[in-house]
């Protein structure tokens, strides 16, 4: 039986270092998507309060000047701000995967909350390994974050953050959870900078991130909605990015929706454009590519190669009674 779902992916500029402003814009985008009939909506990585690119372009010692403000504008999972977003999702009647810098006590995590059409947080996960210099800002997710798929009225929705898409074992574990629509949450990523100005790696570009997301669609035979951030020139100074050769503005966006065979399903938009891209997908279409390659089914060799998963959550304090 056909199962038609309208999927949306946000490409937009965050309200930098402004928790309340970020929540207002998040709700406005949810309302905009609902008016367009979107049923599953994905947001970028740490959309609230924005991905702080300055950690890549200046010495780590400079972080102390802005991390305190960033922490103060990160969002707790159980907070009035999150409740406002949950209420908006419930009113919209959609499923939302929200990326945000999660504050838990005095620690930060790269969080993703799966919010149901009834406004409930069905599942919450954290990026299991922040990438490179990100580890100076955010902590690791624990075993509960290995669950990356939730069952909803619109299908089985999965999500990963940024370079989690380059972790093959994590991807494989998600395929084993039966993902049908995957939200690929990314920060802004830019085009390859001038090699005469800076040595840079191709894998740290929007094009590479686009291709990584597309490959997940092909490998996992799943719909993939890529959501990414945008940076504009007016916000370079606020983010201490003026004059660096990497963050070209306006730019950073590379959003797309892919079919389960990797085919792009909507027209591309410019890397500096704000838009909710959408596609109507038929979940039954997943059967077609899976008849060729089902990496957790008929195309696997568990007698030769298998994945071991530890689901026991490590605790900071264990009390023996």
N, C-alpha and C positions, 0 to 999 in steps of 0.2 A: 504494500500500500504506500502511495506517495506521502511524503511528509515535507511540506513546503515551509521554510523558515526564512524570515528576512533578517539578515545579519548586517551589523554596522560596525565600523572601526573609526575611532576618533583620530584625526590628525589635527592638532591644534597647539597653540602656545600656552604653556601654563601661566598662572598668575603667580609669578616668581616670589617665593619667600612670603607668602600671604595666605595663611590657612583659611580665613573667612572668605577672602576673595576667590580662593581655589574652590571652596565648597559651592559658592554662588555660581561659578562658571560650570562646575560639574553638573549641577542641577539644571542649568539652562541647556546644556548639551543633551542631557537625558530627555528633557521636555521637547527639544528640537527633534531628537531621534524618534520619540514616541509619535509626534505629529506626522512623521514620515512612515509610520508603520513598522519601525524596527522592533524586533522581538529579542534579539541577543546583541548586546553592545559591549565592545571592548575599549578600554582606556590604556594609555601608554604606561611604561614603567615609571614608578614614583611620580606620577602625574601631579599629585599633591605632595609638596609645594613646588615641584619641578626638579629636573635632573641637574645637579650642580656641576656643569662641565668644567668649571674653574679648577676642580681638583686634578684634572688632567693637564692643565696648561700652566700651572704655577707650582712652586715647591710645596710639599706637604706641610712644611712649617707654617705656611700662610693660611692653612685651613682654620687655625684657631680664631682668625678674625671674623669668620662668617658661620662656622659650625654651630655656635651658640644660638644664633638667630635661626638657623635652619632647624635645629632641634625644637625651638620654641614654636615653629610653624609646621612641624610634622604632626600627624594625626593619630590619636589613640583609636584602637579598634572599637572600644566601648566608650563613646564620647557623644556629646550633643551634636557635634559636626557630622559624625557618621550617622547618627539617628536622622538628621535632616536628609541625608542622601538616601538612606533606606526608605524613608517616607516618600521621596520623589520616585524611587524605583517602583515601589508598590503602586503609586498612583499611575505610573506609566504602564504597569503590567508587563514588564520585560525582565529579562535576566541580564545582569550587569557584572562584568569582571572589572573591578576597580583596582588600579595600581596606585600605591601611595607609600610615602616614607612613614612607616609605622613607628610611633613612639610607645615604648613599653618601659615605664619607669624612667631611668636615665640612659636607656639603650635605644638604638634605632635599628630597624629592619626594613628590607625591601619587600613590602607586603603586597599581597593580592587577596582581595575578598570577593567571593562568589556570592552575589546577592540575588535572591530568588524574586519571582514576579510578585510574591507576597511581602517583599521587603525584609526577608530574613537572611542573615548571613549563613548560607548553607555550609560553607567551608572557608577556612582562612589558611593561607600558606605564606611562607617567606622564601625568598631566593636562598637556595641551599648553600651557595658559595658566591658572595659578592666578588666581582672581578677586579683583580689587580689593585689599583689605588682605592677602589670602592671599599676595600676592607678597612681603610682608615676611618670610615664613616659608619658603616652598617655591620651588624653581626650576622652570623650564619643562621639559616633555618634548620630546625631539627627534623626528626623522622616524620612528624605529622605533615611536613611539607612535601613528602614523597607522594602523598595523595594529590593528584593534579587534575582529576576529573570528577565532576558532580553530575548526577542524574536530574534533569529538569523536564518541565513540560514541553520544552522545545528541543529536547535531545540531550545527549551526553556532552557537556561543555568542559573543555580542558583549557589550561593556561600555563604558560611559562614566562619568565622574565629574561629578556635580553640574551646574554650568552649561555643561559641554560639551554638554549637551542643548539649549542655546540657540545653538549654533554650527551653522547650517544646512549649511555645506559639510562639516563633520566628520560630521554625521548622514548626509548624502548619500553620503559616501565609505563609511560603514559599510553602507548599503543595497547599495552596489555590491559589497561583499564577501560578500553572500548571507546576512546574519544571519537566524536563525530564532528564537532565544531571546536576548533582550537583558537584561542586568543593569544596572539604573539605580541607581548607588550615590550616596547622598545623605547629608549630615550631618543633624543635627536642624534642622528649620525650624518656626517657630512661627506662631500666628495673628496677624492684624494687631493691633498694639498700639494703645493709646488715643492718638488723634491729639493730645489735649491734653497728653500727657506727652512725646511724641517724634514728630518727622516721620519717616515710614517709607514705603517703597515696597512696593506690593503684590507685585511680582515676588520680593521677599525673604520669602515666606511659604510655609508647607507646602502651602496650597491651590494656589498658583501652580506649585510644583514638581511636585505631583501632576498638574496639568493638562499641564505640559510633557512629562512622562513618558507620559501617555495620548496626547498628540498624536503622539509618536514611534511608538507602536504603530499609530496610524491612518495616518500618512504612510508609514511603512516597511513596513506590513503584516507586523509581527513581534510575537511574544509579548514582553511587557515585564514583568519582575519588579522592582518598586521596593523597595529596601532602605534603611531610614533609621534614624537614631539617636534615642534617648530620653534626656531629662535629668530627673532627680528632684531634689526640694528638698534632700535630704540632701547632694547633691554641688554645690550652688550655691557654697558657700563655697570648696570645694576648687578650683573653676574661676573664682574671683574674679568671680562673677556676682550676688552678693547685692544686691538692691535695684534692679536695672535693670528698665526697663519692657518689655523685649522677650522675655526667656527665661522664659516662664510655665511653671511646673512643677505636676504632672508633665506633660510634653508633648514636642513635637518630632517625633513620628512621623507618617508619612502613607503607610505601606507599602500596596502593592496589587499584584496581578498582572492584567495586561490581555491580552485576546485581540488577534489581528491586525486586528480591526476596531475596537479601542479599548474593547470591552466589559469591565467589571470581572468577573473570574472567581472571586472569593472574597468572603466577607463582610468588610466593613471592621472594623478594630479601633480602639480609642480611641488618641488621640495619645500617651498615657502608658503604654501596655501593652507588655509584652515578650512576643513570640511569634514563632514561625516560621510565616508564612502559606504555604499550599501550594495548588497546583492541578494537576490532571492535564490535560495539553494534548496535542492531536493535531497534529503538525507538518503533516499533510496539509491541515489547515484553513486554512493560509496561502494556498493556491491560490484560495480563494473570494474574499477581498477583492482579491487581486492580479489576478483576472480583470477587476475594475473599474478598479484603479489600481496600476500598477507603475511607480514613478517612475524606476527605472533600466532599464525595459524598454519596453513598448508605449505607456506614457503619457509618455515622454520625447521631447524634440526636440533631439538632440545636434547637428543641423545649425544650430540657433539658440543653444542654451545648453549648455555643457559645463564640467566641472570639471578643473582642472589640479592635479596632486598632485606634490610634490617628495619623493621617497623617499630622497634623499641625506642621510645623517646628518652634521650639522656637528660637527667635532671641535675641542676646545680647542687641541690641538697637532697639527700636520701635519708629518711628517718626510719630506722628499724624499731618497731614496737614489739 
